[in-house]
Amino acid sequence: MSDTTDEKLEAAVFRRLVQHFRERSDVQNIDLMGYGGFCRNCLSEWYKEAAEEMGVEISKDEARERIYGMPYDEYKEKHQLPATDEQLRRMEISVAKNKLARS
């Protein structure tokens, strides 16, 4: 497979992942983070980092809007529920695992 084809496939998969997250607003970020080790905010940070590596200036808010499909504050108001103690516990464990994986 050529590099160009590979990049096109990766871009298509990324777009589908973002669309899936937009459609599944019932899935809370804290649950994504607690079980998967990443969430929509992580994707927006990775998006911003990739843009900067390519010399493209993008703000944190702009990157989040690209992932959420709307301003982050609007998304939170519409879809984000208060975190439970169990969700916070799982997220803390997951964040610790992420730190170990990076070291």
Sine and cosine of phi, psi and omega as CSV:
sin_phi,cos_phi,sin_psi,cos_psi,sin_omega,cos_omega
0.00,0.00,0.67,-0.74,0.00,-1.00
-0.97,0.25,0.37,-0.93,0.04,-1.00
-0.87,0.50,-0.63,0.78,-0.01,-1.00
-0.89,0.45,-0.71,0.70,0.02,-1.00
-0.90,0.44,-0.68,0.73,0.02,-1.00
-0.86,0.51,-0.71,0.70,0.01,-1.00
-0.90,0.44,-0.63,0.77,0.04,-1.00
-0.90,0.43,-0.66,0.75,0.05,-1.00
-0.90,0.43,-0.71,0.71,0.02,-1.00
-0.88,0.48,-0.65,0.76,0.03,-1.00
-0.90,0.44,-0.66,0.75,0.01,-1.00
-0.91,0.42,-0.65,0.76,0.02,-1.00
-0.91,0.42,-0.68,0.74,0.03,-1.00
-0.87,0.49,-0.71,0.70,0.02,-1.00
-0.87,0.49,-0.63,0.78,0.01,-1.00
-0.93,0.38,-0.63,0.77,0.05,-1.00
-0.88,0.47,-0.72,0.69,0.02,-1.00
-0.88,0.48,-0.70,0.72,0.03,-1.00
-0.88,0.48,-0.67,0.74,0.02,-1.00
-0.87,0.50,-0.72,0.69,0.02,-1.00
-0.89,0.45,-0.60,0.80,0.05,-1.00
-0.91,0.41,-0.63,0.77,0.00,-1.00
-0.95,0.30,-0.49,0.87,-0.05,-1.00
-0.97,-0.26,0.83,0.56,0.03,-1.00
-0.92,0.40,-0.21,0.98,0.07,-1.00
-0.94,0.34,-0.35,0.94,0.03,-1.00
-1.00,0.09,0.90,-0.43,-0.08,-1.00
-0.97,0.25,0.56,-0.83,0.06,-1.00
-0.83,0.56,-0.65,0.76,-0.06,-1.00
-0.90,0.43,-0.53,0.85,0.07,-1.00
-0.96,0.29,-0.65,0.76,0.08,-1.00
-0.85,0.53,-0.71,0.70,-0.02,-1.00
-0.92,0.39,-0.67,0.75,-0.04,-1.00
-0.92,0.39,-0.58,0.81,-0.04,-1.00
-0.98,-0.17,-0.57,0.82,-0.11,-0.99
-0.95,-0.30,-0.24,0.97,0.02,-1.00
0.99,0.13,0.10,0.99,0.09,-1.00
-0.42,-0.91,0.30,-0.95,-0.01,-1.00
-0.55,-0.83,-0.13,-0.99,0.00,-1.00
-0.86,0.50,-0.63,0.78,0.02,-1.00
-0.90,0.44,-0.62,0.78,0.07,-1.00
-0.87,0.49,-0.73,0.69,0.02,-1.00
-0.85,0.53,-0.66,0.75,-0.01,-1.00
-0.92,0.38,-0.57,0.82,0.06,-1.00
-0.92,0.39,-0.68,0.74,0.02,-1.00
-0.90,0.43,-0.60,0.80,0.05,-1.00
-0.88,0.47,-0.73,0.68,0.01,-1.00
-0.89,0.46,-0.70,0.72,0.01,-1.00
-0.88,0.47,-0.68,0.73,0.02,-1.00
-0.90,0.44,-0.65,0.76,0.04,-1.00
-0.88,0.47,-0.71,0.70,-0.01,-1.00
-0.90,0.44,-0.60,0.80,0.05,-1.00
-0.89,0.46,-0.45,0.89,0.02,-1.00
-1.00,-0.06,0.09,1.00,0.02,-1.00
0.99,0.16,0.31,0.95,0.00,-1.00
-0.98,-0.20,0.85,-0.53,0.04,-1.00
-0.99,0.16,0.81,-0.59,0.06,-1.00
-0.55,-0.84,0.67,-0.74,-0.01,-1.00
-0.99,0.13,0.26,-0.97,0.05,-1.00
-0.86,0.51,-0.68,0.73,0.00,-1.00
-0.91,0.42,-0.64,0.77,0.03,-1.00
-0.90,0.43,-0.67,0.74,0.02,-1.00
-0.90,0.43,-0.68,0.74,0.03,-1.00
-0.89,0.46,-0.65,0.76,0.01,-1.00
-0.90,0.43,-0.56,0.83,0.06,-1.00
-0.89,0.45,-0.58,0.81,-0.01,-1.00
-0.99,0.11,-0.71,0.71,-0.07,-1.00
-0.99,0.17,-0.39,0.92,-0.04,-1.00
0.99,0.16,0.15,0.99,0.02,-1.00
-0.22,-0.98,0.24,-0.97,0.06,-1.00
-0.84,0.54,0.61,-0.79,-0.07,-1.00
-0.84,0.54,-0.69,0.73,0.00,-1.00
-0.87,0.49,-0.62,0.78,0.04,-1.00
-0.91,0.41,-0.68,0.73,0.02,-1.00
-0.87,0.50,-0.74,0.67,-0.02,-1.00
-0.86,0.51,-0.69,0.73,-0.01,-1.00
-0.89,0.46,-0.63,0.77,-0.05,-1.00
-0.98,0.17,-0.58,0.81,-0.24,-0.97
-0.81,-0.58,-0.36,0.93,-0.13,-0.99
-1.00,0.06,0.78,-0.62,0.04,-1.00
-0.98,-0.18,0.36,-0.93,0.08,-1.00
-0.88,0.47,0.60,-0.80,0.00,-1.00
-0.97,0.24,0.63,-0.78,0.09,-1.00
-1.00,0.06,0.25,-0.97,0.05,-1.00
-0.87,0.49,-0.64,0.77,0.00,-1.00
-0.91,0.41,-0.66,0.75,0.05,-1.00
-0.88,0.48,-0.69,0.73,0.02,-1.00
-0.89,0.45,-0.64,0.76,0.02,-1.00
-0.89,0.46,-0.73,0.69,0.01,-1.00
-0.89,0.45,-0.63,0.77,0.00,-1.00
-0.91,0.41,-0.67,0.74,0.03,-1.00
-0.86,0.52,-0.67,0.74,0.03,-1.00
-0.90,0.44,-0.69,0.72,-0.02,-1.00
-0.91,0.42,-0.68,0.73,0.01,-1.00
-0.88,0.47,-0.64,0.77,0.04,-1.00
-0.89,0.45,-0.65,0.76,0.04,-1.00
-0.89,0.45,-0.64,0.77,0.04,-1.00
-0.88,0.48,-0.66,0.75,0.00,-1.00
-0.90,0.43,-0.64,0.76,0.03,-1.00
-0.91,0.42,-0.65,0.76,-0.03,-1.00
-0.90,0.43,-0.53,0.85,-0.02,-1.00
-0.99,0.13,-0.25,0.97,-0.05,-1.00
-1.00,-0.03,0.00,0.00,0.00,0.00
